[in-house]
């Protein structure tokens, strides 16, 4: 019997490549969003650190009015950066959602062809087993025929 060959292998390869491409695109977009989150977290950390320093200096009583104004400006700046980062993060969500939907669709399309390949593989195995069984039956019949002939020839003599 011929070796198994899936006629739609090229289509399956294309669909797998498309799925991989969409996965890479999703990874890229999520990485961009994660960078924005990292910047946001960095400013949150800096803000918490500055608050701690501010509280400590207040307890020590070593604050000049210019220091207070500078601290307030930094706090406002940090809050604006955090808010801008949040806006960027939220603005990326629709694109990420679209890419995820495309990934789900690409995976579904690939699975359809994979299921067809699996079905064809099972049909191939079924036919291979039938052919093997047929060959075994033919060999058994020939062997039985030879044994029968040798028994009848031995009985005739």
DSSP file (Angstrom, degrees, kcal/mol; ACC not computed):
  #  RESIDUE AA STRUCTURE BP1 BP2  ACC     N-H-->O    O-->H-N    N-H-->O    O-->H-N    TCO  KAPPA ALPHA  PHI   PSI    X-CA   Y-CA   Z-CA
    1    1 A X              0   0    0      0, 0.0     3,-0.1     0, 0.0   127,-0.0   0.000 360.0 360.0 360.0 149.5    0.0    0.0    0.0
    2    2 A X        -     0   0    0      1,-0.1     2,-0.1     3,-0.0     3,-0.1  -0.229 360.0 -96.1 -65.7 155.7    1.1    3.5   -0.7
    3    3 A X        -     0   0    0      1,-0.1     2,-0.2     0, 0.0    -1,-0.1  -0.432  51.6 -92.0 -68.5 147.3    2.7    5.7    2.0
    4    4 A X        +     0   0    0     -2,-0.1     2,-0.4    -3,-0.1    -1,-0.1  -0.419  49.3 176.6 -65.3 131.1    0.2    8.1    3.7
    5    5 A X        -     0   0    0     -2,-0.2     2,-0.7    -3,-0.1     3,-0.0  -0.961  22.9-144.8-139.7 119.6    0.1   11.4    2.1
    6    6 A X    >   -     0   0    0     -2,-0.4     3,-1.6     1,-0.2     4,-0.2  -0.751   7.4-153.3 -86.2 118.0   -2.4   14.1    3.2
    7    7 A X  T 3  S+     0   0    0     -2,-0.7     3,-0.4     1,-0.3    -1,-0.2   0.772  92.8  50.0 -63.3 -27.3   -3.5   16.1    0.1
    8    8 A X  T 3> S+     0   0    0      1,-0.2     4,-2.4     2,-0.1    -1,-0.3   0.084  72.0 115.7-101.2  23.7   -4.2   19.2    2.2
    9    9 A X  H <> S+     0   0    0     -3,-1.6     4,-2.8     1,-0.2    -1,-0.2   0.878  75.1  54.7 -60.4 -37.8   -0.8   19.3    4.0
   10   10 A X  H  > S+     0   0    0     -3,-0.4     4,-2.3     2,-0.2    -1,-0.2   0.913 108.7  48.4 -62.6 -41.4    0.1   22.6    2.3
   11   11 A X  H  > S+     0   0    0      2,-0.2     4,-2.6     1,-0.2    -2,-0.2   0.916 111.2  50.2 -63.8 -42.9   -3.1   24.2    3.5
   12   12 A X  H  X S+     0   0    0     -4,-2.4     4,-2.5     1,-0.2    -2,-0.2   0.914 110.1  50.6 -61.3 -42.8   -2.5   22.9    7.0
   13   13 A X  H  X S+     0   0    0     -4,-2.8     4,-2.3     2,-0.2    -1,-0.2   0.905 110.7  49.4 -61.3 -41.5    1.1   24.3    6.9
   14   14 A X  H  X S+     0   0    0     -4,-2.3     4,-2.5     2,-0.2    -2,-0.2   0.921 112.0  47.7 -63.7 -44.4   -0.3   27.7    5.8
   15   15 A X  H  X S+     0   0    0     -4,-2.6     4,-2.4     2,-0.2    -2,-0.2   0.876 111.3  50.3 -67.6 -36.4   -2.9   27.7    8.6
   16   16 A X  H  X S+     0   0    0     -4,-2.5     4,-2.4     2,-0.2    -1,-0.2   0.906 111.7  48.8 -65.0 -40.8   -0.3   26.7   11.2
   17   17 A X  H  X S+     0   0    0     -4,-2.3     4,-2.4     2,-0.2    -2,-0.2   0.899 110.7  50.5 -65.2 -40.2    2.0   29.6    9.9
   18   18 A X  H  X S+     0   0    0     -4,-2.5     4,-2.4     2,-0.2    -2,-0.2   0.925 110.7  48.9 -63.5 -44.0   -0.9   32.0   10.1
   19   19 A X  H  X S+     0   0    0     -4,-2.4     4,-2.4     1,-0.2    -2,-0.2   0.917 111.6  49.2 -61.6 -43.1   -1.7   31.0   13.6
   20   20 A X  H  X S+     0   0    0     -4,-2.4     4,-2.4     1,-0.2    -1,-0.2   0.895 109.9  52.2 -63.0 -40.0    1.9   31.4   14.6
   21   21 A X  H  X S+     0   0    0     -4,-2.4     4,-2.2     2,-0.2    -2,-0.2   0.912 110.8  46.5 -62.7 -43.5    2.0   34.8   13.0
   22   22 A X  H  X S+     0   0    0     -4,-2.4     4,-2.6     2,-0.2    -2,-0.2   0.880 110.5  53.7 -68.3 -37.1   -1.1   35.9   14.9
   23   23 A X  H  X S+     0   0    0     -4,-2.4     4,-2.6     2,-0.2    -2,-0.2   0.917 109.4  48.6 -60.7 -42.8    0.5   34.5   18.1
   24   24 A X  H  X S+     0   0    0     -4,-2.4     4,-2.3     2,-0.2    -2,-0.2   0.899 110.7  50.4 -64.3 -40.0    3.6   36.6   17.5
   25   25 A X  H  X S+     0   0    0     -4,-2.2     4,-2.5     2,-0.2    -2,-0.2   0.919 110.9  48.9 -63.7 -42.7    1.5   39.7   16.9
   26   26 A X  H  X S+     0   0    0     -4,-2.6     4,-2.8     1,-0.2     5,-0.3   0.921 110.6  51.0 -62.4 -43.3   -0.4   39.1   20.1
   27   27 A X  H  X S+     0   0    0     -4,-2.6     4,-2.3     1,-0.2    -1,-0.2   0.906 110.6  49.6 -59.8 -41.6    2.9   38.6   22.0
   28   28 A X  H  X S+     0   0    0     -4,-2.3     4,-2.0     2,-0.2    -2,-0.2   0.933 113.4  44.6 -64.0 -46.6    4.2   41.9   20.5
   29   29 A X  H  X S+     0   0    0     -4,-2.5     4,-2.2     1,-0.2    -2,-0.2   0.905 114.6  48.2 -67.4 -41.5    1.1   43.9   21.5
   30   30 A X  H  X S+     0   0    0     -4,-2.8     4,-2.7     1,-0.2    -1,-0.2   0.876 109.3  54.3 -66.7 -36.2    0.9   42.4   25.0
   31   31 A X  H  X S+     0   0    0     -4,-2.3     4,-2.1    -5,-0.3    -2,-0.2   0.904 107.8  50.2 -63.6 -40.0    4.6   43.1   25.5
   32   32 A X  H  X S+     0   0    0     -4,-2.0     4,-1.9     2,-0.2    -2,-0.2   0.933 111.8  47.7 -61.3 -44.8    4.0   46.8   24.6
   33   33 A X  H  X S+     0   0    0     -4,-2.2     4,-2.2     1,-0.2    -2,-0.2   0.902 110.0  52.6 -63.3 -40.3    1.2   46.9   27.1
   34   34 A X  H  X S+     0   0    0     -4,-2.7     4,-2.4     1,-0.2    -1,-0.2   0.858 106.0  54.2 -65.2 -34.5    3.4   45.3   29.7
   35   35 A X  H  X S+     0   0    0     -4,-2.1     4,-2.1     2,-0.2    -1,-0.2   0.911 108.4  49.1 -63.9 -40.6    6.1   47.9   29.1
   36   36 A X  H  X S+     0   0    0     -4,-1.9     4,-2.2     1,-0.2    -2,-0.2   0.900 111.0  50.1 -64.3 -39.7    3.5   50.6   29.7
   37   37 A X  H  X S+     0   0    0     -4,-2.2     4,-3.0     2,-0.2    -2,-0.2   0.889 107.9  53.8 -64.0 -38.8    2.4   48.8   32.9
   38   38 A X  H  X S+     0   0    0     -4,-2.4     4,-2.4     2,-0.2    -2,-0.2   0.906 108.6  48.5 -63.7 -41.1    6.1   48.6   34.0
   39   39 A X  H  X S+     0   0    0     -4,-2.1     4,-2.2     2,-0.2    -1,-0.2   0.929 112.3  49.8 -62.6 -43.9    6.5   52.3   33.6
   40   40 A X  H  X S+     0   0    0     -4,-2.2     4,-2.1     1,-0.2    -2,-0.2   0.929 112.3  46.6 -60.4 -46.3    3.3   52.8   35.6
   41   41 A X  H  X S+     0   0    0     -4,-3.0     4,-2.5     1,-0.2    -1,-0.2   0.861 108.5  56.5 -65.6 -35.5    4.5   50.5   38.3
   42   42 A X  H  X S+     0   0    0     -4,-2.4     4,-2.5    -5,-0.2    -1,-0.2   0.929 109.5  45.2 -61.6 -44.2    7.9   52.2   38.4
   43   43 A X  H  X S+     0   0    0     -4,-2.2     4,-2.5     2,-0.2    -2,-0.2   0.853 110.5  53.7 -70.4 -33.1    6.2   55.6   39.0
   44   44 A X  H  X S+     0   0    0     -4,-2.1     4,-2.4     2,-0.2    -1,-0.2   0.922 110.8  47.4 -63.5 -41.8    4.0   54.1   41.7
   45   45 A X  H  X S+     0   0    0     -4,-2.5     4,-2.4     2,-0.2    -2,-0.2   0.917 112.4  48.3 -64.0 -43.8    7.1   52.8   43.4
   46   46 A X  H  X S+     0   0    0     -4,-2.5     4,-2.7     2,-0.2    -1,-0.2   0.896 111.0  52.1 -62.4 -39.5    8.8   56.1   43.1
   47   47 A X  H  X S+     0   0    0     -4,-2.5     4,-2.3     2,-0.2    -2,-0.2   0.928 110.4  46.8 -62.7 -46.1    5.7   57.8   44.5
   48   48 A X  H  X S+     0   0    0     -4,-2.4     4,-2.1     1,-0.2    -1,-0.2   0.895 112.6  50.9 -62.8 -39.7    5.6   55.5   47.5
   49   49 A X  H  X S+     0   0    0     -4,-2.4     4,-2.3     1,-0.2    -2,-0.2   0.924 110.6  48.1 -64.0 -44.5    9.3   56.0   48.1
   50   50 A X  H  X S+     0   0    0     -4,-2.7     4,-2.8     2,-0.2    -2,-0.2   0.873 109.1  53.7 -65.3 -37.1    8.9   59.8   47.9
   51   51 A X  H  X S+     0   0    0     -4,-2.3     4,-2.8     2,-0.2    -1,-0.2   0.918 108.9  49.4 -62.2 -42.4    6.0   59.7   50.3
   52   52 A X  H  X S+     0   0    0     -4,-2.1     4,-2.1     2,-0.2    -2,-0.2   0.925 113.1  45.9 -62.1 -44.8    8.1   57.7   52.8
   53   53 A X  H  X S+     0   0    0     -4,-2.3     4,-2.5     2,-0.2    -2,-0.2   0.903 113.0  50.8 -63.8 -41.0   11.0   60.2   52.5
   54   54 A X  H  X S+     0   0    0     -4,-2.8     4,-2.3     2,-0.2    -2,-0.2   0.928 110.3  48.4 -63.0 -46.0    8.5   63.1   52.8
   55   55 A X  H  X S+     0   0    0     -4,-2.8     4,-2.1     1,-0.2    -1,-0.2   0.895 112.3  49.6 -62.4 -40.0    6.9   61.6   56.0
   56   56 A X  H  X S+     0   0    0     -4,-2.1     4,-1.8     1,-0.2    -1,-0.2   0.903 111.4  47.6 -66.9 -41.4   10.4   61.0   57.5
   57   57 A X  H  X>S+     0   0    0     -4,-2.5     5,-1.6     2,-0.2     4,-1.1   0.854 109.7  54.3 -68.4 -33.5   11.5   64.6   56.8
   58   58 A X  H  <5S+     0   0    0     -4,-2.3     3,-0.3     2,-0.2    -2,-0.2   0.920 108.6  48.2 -64.7 -42.4    8.3   65.9   58.2
   59   59 A X  H  <5S+     0   0    0     -4,-2.1    -2,-0.2     1,-0.2    -1,-0.2   0.866 113.4  48.2 -64.4 -35.4    8.9   64.0   61.5
   60   60 A X  H  <5S-     0   0    0     -4,-1.8    -1,-0.2    -5,-0.2    -2,-0.2   0.658 105.7-132.7 -79.6 -15.6   12.5   65.3   61.5
   61   61 A X  T  <5 +     0   0    0     -4,-1.1     2,-0.4    -3,-0.3    -3,-0.2   0.688  65.4 128.8  75.1  19.0   11.2   68.9   60.9
   62   62 A X      < +     0   0    0     -5,-1.6     2,-0.5     2,-0.0    -4,-0.1  -0.294  31.9 121.3-103.2  50.1   13.8   69.5   58.2
   63   63 A X        -     0   0    0     -2,-0.4     2,-0.3    -6,-0.1    -9,-0.0  -0.946  43.6-159.4-117.4 127.9   11.5   70.8   55.4
   64   64 A X    >>  -     0   0    0     -2,-0.5     4,-1.8     1,-0.1     3,-0.6  -0.680  34.2-111.7 -93.1 155.8   11.7   74.2   53.7
   65   65 A X  H 3> S+     0   0    0     -2,-0.3     4,-2.3     1,-0.2     5,-0.2   0.854 119.7  55.8 -56.1 -35.4    8.7   75.6   51.9
   66   66 A X  H 3> S+     0   0    0      1,-0.2     4,-2.4     2,-0.2    -1,-0.2   0.870 105.2  52.7 -66.3 -34.5   10.5   75.2   48.6
   67   67 A X  H <> S+     0   0    0     -3,-0.6     4,-2.6     2,-0.2    -2,-0.2   0.895 108.6  50.2 -64.8 -40.1   11.0   71.5   49.4
   68   68 A X  H  X S+     0   0    0     -4,-1.8     4,-2.7     2,-0.2    -2,-0.2   0.928 111.8  47.2 -64.5 -44.4    7.3   71.1   50.0
   69   69 A X  H  X S+     0   0    0     -4,-2.3     4,-2.5     2,-0.2    -2,-0.2   0.910 112.7  49.2 -63.9 -41.4    6.4   72.8   46.7
   70   70 A X  H  X S+     0   0    0     -4,-2.4     4,-2.3     2,-0.2    -1,-0.2   0.906 111.6  49.6 -64.1 -41.1    8.9   70.6   44.9
   71   71 A X  H  X S+     0   0    0     -4,-2.6     4,-2.6     2,-0.2    -2,-0.2   0.932 110.7  49.7 -62.3 -46.0    7.5   67.5   46.5
   72   72 A X  H  X S+     0   0    0     -4,-2.7     4,-2.5     1,-0.2    -2,-0.2   0.901 110.5  50.2 -61.4 -41.7    3.9   68.6   45.6
   73   73 A X  H  X S+     0   0    0     -4,-2.5     4,-2.7     2,-0.2    -1,-0.2   0.909 111.2  48.9 -63.3 -41.0    5.0   69.2   41.9
   74   74 A X  H  X S+     0   0    0     -4,-2.3     4,-3.1     2,-0.2     5,-0.2   0.915 110.0  51.4 -64.3 -41.9    6.6   65.8   41.8
   75   75 A X  H  X S+     0   0    0     -4,-2.6     4,-2.5     2,-0.2    -2,-0.2   0.932 112.1  46.5 -60.7 -45.8    3.5   64.1   43.2
   76   76 A X  H  X S+     0   0    0     -4,-2.5     4,-2.4     2,-0.2    -2,-0.2   0.926 113.5  49.0 -61.2 -45.2    1.3   65.8   40.6
   77   77 A X  H  X S+     0   0    0     -4,-2.7     4,-2.5     1,-0.2    -2,-0.2   0.936 111.6  48.5 -60.0 -47.6    3.8   64.9   37.9
   78   78 A X  H  X S+     0   0    0     -4,-3.1     4,-2.6     1,-0.2    -1,-0.2   0.897 111.0  50.6 -62.0 -41.3    3.9   61.2   39.0
   79   79 A X  H  X S+     0   0    0     -4,-2.5     4,-2.6    -5,-0.2    -1,-0.2   0.903 110.3  49.9 -63.7 -40.2    0.1   61.0   39.2
   80   80 A X  H  X S+     0   0    0     -4,-2.4     4,-2.9     2,-0.2    -2,-0.2   0.920 111.3  48.7 -64.0 -42.4   -0.2   62.5   35.7
   81   81 A X  H  X S+     0   0    0     -4,-2.5     4,-2.6     2,-0.2    -2,-0.2   0.931 112.0  48.9 -61.9 -45.1    2.3   59.9   34.4
   82   82 A X  H  X S+     0   0    0     -4,-2.6     4,-2.1     1,-0.2    -2,-0.2   0.914 113.2  47.1 -61.6 -43.3    0.5   57.1   36.1
   83   83 A X  H  X S+     0   0    0     -4,-2.6     4,-2.3     2,-0.2    -2,-0.2   0.915 112.1  49.7 -65.2 -42.9   -2.9   58.3   34.7
   84   84 A X  H  X S+     0   0    0     -4,-2.9     4,-2.4     1,-0.2    -2,-0.2   0.906 110.6  50.5 -62.0 -41.2   -1.4   58.6   31.2
   85   85 A X  H  X S+     0   0    0     -4,-2.6     4,-2.7     2,-0.2    -1,-0.2   0.908 109.1  51.2 -63.0 -41.2    0.1   55.2   31.4
   86   86 A X  H  X S+     0   0    0     -4,-2.1     4,-2.7     1,-0.2    -2,-0.2   0.901 109.5  50.6 -63.0 -40.3   -3.3   53.8   32.5
   87   87 A X  H  X S+     0   0    0     -4,-2.3     4,-2.4     2,-0.2    -2,-0.2   0.913 111.2  48.3 -63.1 -42.4   -4.9   55.5   29.4
   88   88 A X  H  X S+     0   0    0     -4,-2.4     4,-1.3     2,-0.2    -2,-0.2   0.922 112.1  49.6 -62.0 -44.1   -2.3   54.0   27.1
   89   89 A X  H  X S+     0   0    0     -4,-2.7     4,-0.7     1,-0.2     3,-0.5   0.934 113.8  44.7 -61.3 -47.0   -2.9   50.6   28.7
   90   90 A X  H >X S+     0   0    0     -4,-2.7     3,-0.7     1,-0.2     4,-0.5   0.850 108.3  57.9 -67.7 -33.9   -6.7   50.9   28.3
   91   91 A X  H 3< S+     0   0    0     -4,-2.4     4,-0.5     1,-0.2     3,-0.2   0.772 103.8  54.2 -66.7 -25.2   -6.3   52.2   24.7
   92   92 A X  H 3X S+     0   0    0     -4,-1.3     4,-2.5    -3,-0.5    -1,-0.2   0.700  87.6  82.3 -80.1 -20.0   -4.4   49.0   23.8
   93   93 A X  H <X S+     0   0    0     -4,-0.7     4,-2.9    -3,-0.7     5,-0.2   0.891  87.2  51.5 -56.8 -46.3   -7.2   46.7   25.1
   94   94 A X  H  X S+     0   0    0     -4,-0.5     4,-2.3    -3,-0.2    -1,-0.2   0.915 112.4  47.0 -59.7 -40.2   -9.4   46.9   21.9
   95   95 A X  H  > S+     0   0    0     -4,-0.5     4,-2.5     2,-0.2    -1,-0.2   0.921 112.5  49.2 -65.5 -42.5   -6.4   46.0   19.7
   96   96 A X  H  X S+     0   0    0     -4,-2.5     4,-2.5     1,-0.2    -2,-0.2   0.908 110.4  51.5 -62.2 -41.0   -5.4   43.1   22.0
   97   97 A X  H  X S+     0   0    0     -4,-2.9     4,-2.3    -5,-0.2    -1,-0.2   0.918 110.0  49.0 -62.1 -43.3   -9.0   41.9   22.0
   98   98 A X  H  X S+     0   0    0     -4,-2.3     4,-2.3     2,-0.2    -2,-0.2   0.916 111.9  48.3 -62.3 -43.5   -9.1   41.9   18.2
   99   99 A X  H  X S+     0   0    0     -4,-2.5     4,-2.3     1,-0.2    -1,-0.2   0.898 110.6  51.5 -65.9 -39.3   -5.8   40.1   17.9
  100  100 A X  H  X S+     0   0    0     -4,-2.5     4,-2.5     2,-0.2    -1,-0.2   0.911 109.6  50.0 -62.8 -41.2   -7.0   37.5   20.4
  101  101 A X  H  X S+     0   0    0     -4,-2.3     4,-2.3     1,-0.2    -2,-0.2   0.904 110.5  49.8 -63.1 -40.8  -10.2   37.0   18.4
  102  102 A X  H  X S+     0   0    0     -4,-2.3     4,-2.6     2,-0.2    -1,-0.2   0.875 110.0  51.6 -64.7 -35.8   -8.1   36.5   15.2
  103  103 A X  H  X S+     0   0    0     -4,-2.3     4,-2.6     2,-0.2    -2,-0.2   0.916 108.8  49.8 -66.5 -42.6   -5.9   34.0   17.1
  104  104 A X  H  X S+     0   0    0     -4,-2.5     4,-2.2     1,-0.2    -2,-0.2   0.922 113.4  47.0 -60.7 -43.4   -9.0   32.0   18.2
  105  105 A X  H  X S+     0   0    0     -4,-2.3     4,-2.5     2,-0.2    -2,-0.2   0.908 112.0  49.5 -65.7 -42.7  -10.2   32.0   14.6
  106  106 A X  H  X S+     0   0    0     -4,-2.6     4,-2.1     1,-0.2   -87,-0.2   0.898 111.9  48.8 -63.8 -40.2   -6.8   31.0   13.2
  107  107 A X  H  X S+     0   0    0     -4,-2.6     4,-2.6     2,-0.2    -1,-0.2   0.893 110.9  50.8 -66.1 -39.3   -6.6   28.2   15.7
  108  108 A X  H  X S+     0   0    0     -4,-2.2     4,-2.0    -5,-0.2    -2,-0.2   0.929 110.1  49.2 -63.6 -44.9  -10.1   27.0   14.8
  109  109 A X  H  X S+     0   0    0     -4,-2.5     4,-1.5     1,-0.2    -2,-0.2   0.893 112.3  48.5 -62.0 -40.0   -9.3   27.0   11.1
  110  110 A X  H  X S+     0   0    0     -4,-2.1     4,-2.6   -95,-0.2    -1,-0.2   0.921 109.4  52.4 -65.4 -43.6   -6.1   25.0   11.8
  111  111 A X  H  X S+     0   0    0     -4,-2.6     4,-2.8     1,-0.2     5,-0.2   0.855 103.7  58.0 -62.9 -34.5   -8.0   22.5   14.0
  112  112 A X  H  X S+     0   0    0     -4,-2.0     4,-1.8     1,-0.2    -1,-0.2   0.945 111.4  40.9 -59.4 -48.0  -10.6   21.9   11.2
  113  113 A X  H  X S+     0   0    0     -4,-1.5     4,-2.5     2,-0.2    -2,-0.2   0.879 113.5  54.1 -69.9 -37.1   -7.8   20.8    8.8
  114  114 A X  H  X S+     0   0    0     -4,-2.6     4,-2.7     2,-0.2    -2,-0.2   0.905 107.8  50.2 -62.5 -40.4   -6.0   18.8   11.5
  115  115 A X  H  X S+     0   0    0     -4,-2.8     4,-2.5     2,-0.2    -1,-0.2   0.902 110.3  50.0 -64.5 -39.4   -9.3   16.9   12.2
  116  116 A X  H  X S+     0   0    0     -4,-1.8     4,-2.6     2,-0.2    -2,-0.2   0.910 110.8  49.8 -63.6 -41.4   -9.6   16.2    8.5
  117  117 A X  H  X S+     0   0    0     -4,-2.5     4,-2.6     2,-0.2    -2,-0.2   0.924 110.9  49.4 -62.3 -43.7   -6.0   15.0    8.5
  118  118 A X  H  X S+     0   0    0     -4,-2.7     4,-2.5     2,-0.2    -2,-0.2   0.907 110.9  50.1 -61.6 -41.3   -6.7   12.8   11.5
  119  119 A X  H  X S+     0   0    0     -4,-2.5     4,-2.3     2,-0.2    -2,-0.2   0.929 112.0  47.1 -62.4 -45.3   -9.8   11.4    9.8
  120  120 A X  H  X S+     0   0    0     -4,-2.6     4,-2.4     2,-0.2    -2,-0.2   0.877 110.8  52.9 -64.9 -37.0   -7.8   10.6    6.6
  121  121 A X  H  X S+     0   0    0     -4,-2.6     4,-2.6     2,-0.2    -2,-0.2   0.922 109.4  48.3 -63.2 -44.2   -5.1    9.0    8.7
  122  122 A X  H  X S+     0   0    0     -4,-2.5     4,-2.4     2,-0.2    -2,-0.2   0.885 111.3  50.3 -64.6 -38.4   -7.6    6.8   10.4
  123  123 A X  H  X S+     0   0    0     -4,-2.3     4,-2.6     2,-0.2    -1,-0.2   0.911 110.2  50.8 -63.5 -41.6   -9.1    5.8    7.0
  124  124 A X  H  X S+     0   0    0     -4,-2.4     4,-2.7     2,-0.2    -2,-0.2   0.931 111.0  47.6 -61.0 -46.6   -5.6    5.0    5.8
  125  125 A X  H  X S+     0   0    0     -4,-2.6     4,-2.7     2,-0.2    -1,-0.2   0.895 110.8  52.2 -62.3 -39.8   -4.9    2.8    8.8
  126  126 A X  H  X S+     0   0    0     -4,-2.4     4,-2.4     2,-0.2    -2,-0.2   0.942 112.6  44.2 -61.0 -47.9   -8.3    1.1    8.3
  127  127 A X  H  X S+     0   0    0     -4,-2.6     4,-2.8     2,-0.2    -2,-0.2   0.888 112.3  52.8 -65.3 -38.7   -7.5    0.3    4.7
  128  128 A X  H  X S+     0   0    0     -4,-2.7     4,-2.5     2,-0.2    -2,-0.2   0.922 110.7  47.1 -62.0 -44.3   -3.9   -0.7    5.6
  129  129 A X  H  X S+     0   0    0     -4,-2.7     4,-2.6     2,-0.2    -2,-0.2   0.896 112.3  50.3 -64.5 -40.2   -5.3   -3.2    8.2
  130  130 A X  H  X S+     0   0    0     -4,-2.4     4,-2.6     2,-0.2    -2,-0.2   0.926 112.1  47.0 -63.2 -44.1   -7.9   -4.5    5.7
  131  131 A X  H  X S+     0   0    0     -4,-2.8     4,-2.5     2,-0.2    -2,-0.2   0.907 112.8  49.0 -65.2 -41.3   -5.2   -5.0    3.0
  132  132 A X  H  X S+     0   0    0     -4,-2.5     4,-2.4     2,-0.2    -2,-0.2   0.918 112.2  48.4 -63.4 -43.4   -2.9   -6.7    5.5
  133  133 A X  H  X S+     0   0    0     -4,-2.6     4,-2.6     2,-0.2    -2,-0.2   0.903 111.0  51.2 -63.3 -40.9   -5.8   -9.0    6.7
  134  134 A X  H  X S+     0   0    0     -4,-2.6     4,-2.5     2,-0.2    -2,-0.2   0.917 110.8  48.1 -62.8 -43.5   -6.6   -9.8    3.0
  135  135 A X  H  X S+     0   0    0     -4,-2.5     4,-2.5     2,-0.2    -2,-0.2   0.904 111.9  49.8 -63.5 -41.3   -3.0  -10.7    2.3
  136  136 A X  H  X S+     0   0    0     -4,-2.4     4,-2.6     2,-0.2    -2,-0.2   0.908 110.7  50.0 -63.6 -41.5   -2.9  -12.9    5.4
  137  137 A X  H  X S+     0   0    0     -4,-2.6     4,-2.6     2,-0.2    -2,-0.2   0.924 110.9  49.4 -62.2 -44.0   -6.1  -14.6    4.4
  138  138 A X  H  X S+     0   0    0     -4,-2.5     4,-2.4     2,-0.2    -2,-0.2   0.921 112.6  47.1 -61.4 -44.1   -4.6  -15.2    0.9
  139  139 A X  H  X S+     0   0    0     -4,-2.5     4,-2.6     1,-0.2    -1,-0.2   0.909 112.3  50.0 -64.8 -40.6   -1.4  -16.7    2.4
  140  140 A X  H  X S+     0   0    0     -4,-2.6     4,-2.8     2,-0.2    -2,-0.2   0.897 110.8  49.7 -64.9 -39.5   -3.4  -18.9    4.8
  141  141 A X  H  X S+     0   0    0     -4,-2.6     4,-2.7     2,-0.2    -2,-0.2   0.923 112.3  47.2 -65.1 -43.0   -5.6  -20.1    1.9
  142  142 A X  H  X S+     0   0    0     -4,-2.4     4,-2.4     2,-0.2    -2,-0.2   0.922 114.0  47.6 -63.0 -43.6   -2.6  -21.0   -0.2
  143  143 A X  H  X S+     0   0    0     -4,-2.6     4,-2.5     2,-0.2    -2,-0.2   0.917 113.1  47.9 -63.3 -43.6   -0.9  -22.7    2.8
  144  144 A X  H  X S+     0   0    0     -4,-2.8     4,-2.7     1,-0.2    -2,-0.2   0.903 110.9  52.0 -64.0 -40.5   -4.1  -24.6    3.5
  145  145 A X  H  X S+     0   0    0     -4,-2.7     4,-2.6     2,-0.2    -2,-0.2   0.912 110.5  47.7 -62.3 -42.9   -4.4  -25.6   -0.1
  146  146 A X  H  X S+     0   0    0     -4,-2.4     4,-2.8     2,-0.2    -2,-0.2   0.922 112.9  48.3 -63.8 -44.1   -0.8  -26.9   -0.2
  147  147 A X  H  X S+     0   0    0     -4,-2.5     4,-2.1     2,-0.2    -2,-0.2   0.914 112.6  48.9 -63.6 -41.3   -1.3  -28.8    3.0
  148  148 A X  H  X S+     0   0    0     -4,-2.7     4,-2.6     2,-0.2    -2,-0.2   0.919 112.4  48.1 -64.3 -44.0   -4.6  -30.3    1.7
  149  149 A X  H  X S+     0   0    0     -4,-2.6     4,-2.9     1,-0.2     5,-0.2   0.913 111.3  49.9 -62.7 -42.7   -2.9  -31.3   -1.6
  150  150 A X  H  X S+     0   0    0     -4,-2.8     4,-1.8     1,-0.2    -1,-0.2   0.872 112.5  48.0 -67.1 -33.6    0.0  -32.9    0.2
  151  151 A X  H  X S+     0   0    0     -4,-2.1     4,-1.6    -5,-0.2    -2,-0.2   0.912 114.6  45.0 -70.0 -42.3   -2.4  -34.8    2.4
  152  152 A X  H  X S+     0   0    0     -4,-2.6     4,-1.7     2,-0.2    -2,-0.2   0.876 113.5  50.0 -71.1 -35.7   -4.5  -36.0   -0.6
  153  153 A X  H  X S+     0   0    0     -4,-2.9     4,-1.6     1,-0.2    -1,-0.2   0.884 111.1  49.7 -67.3 -37.7   -1.4  -36.9   -2.6
  154  154 A X  H  < S+     0   0    0     -4,-1.8    -2,-0.2    -5,-0.2    -1,-0.2   0.824 111.6  48.7 -69.8 -31.2   -0.1  -38.9    0.3
  155  155 A X  H  < S+     0   0    0     -4,-1.6    -1,-0.2     1,-0.2    -2,-0.2   0.795 108.4  54.1 -78.8 -29.0   -3.4  -40.7    0.7
  156  156 A X  H  <        0   0    0     -4,-1.7    -2,-0.2     1,-0.3    -1,-0.2   0.863 360.0 360.0 -73.3 -37.1   -3.6  -41.5   -3.0
  157  157 A X     <        0   0    0     -4,-1.6    -1,-0.3    -5,-0.1    -2,-0.2   0.513 360.0 360.0 -69.9 360.0   -0.2  -43.1   -3.1
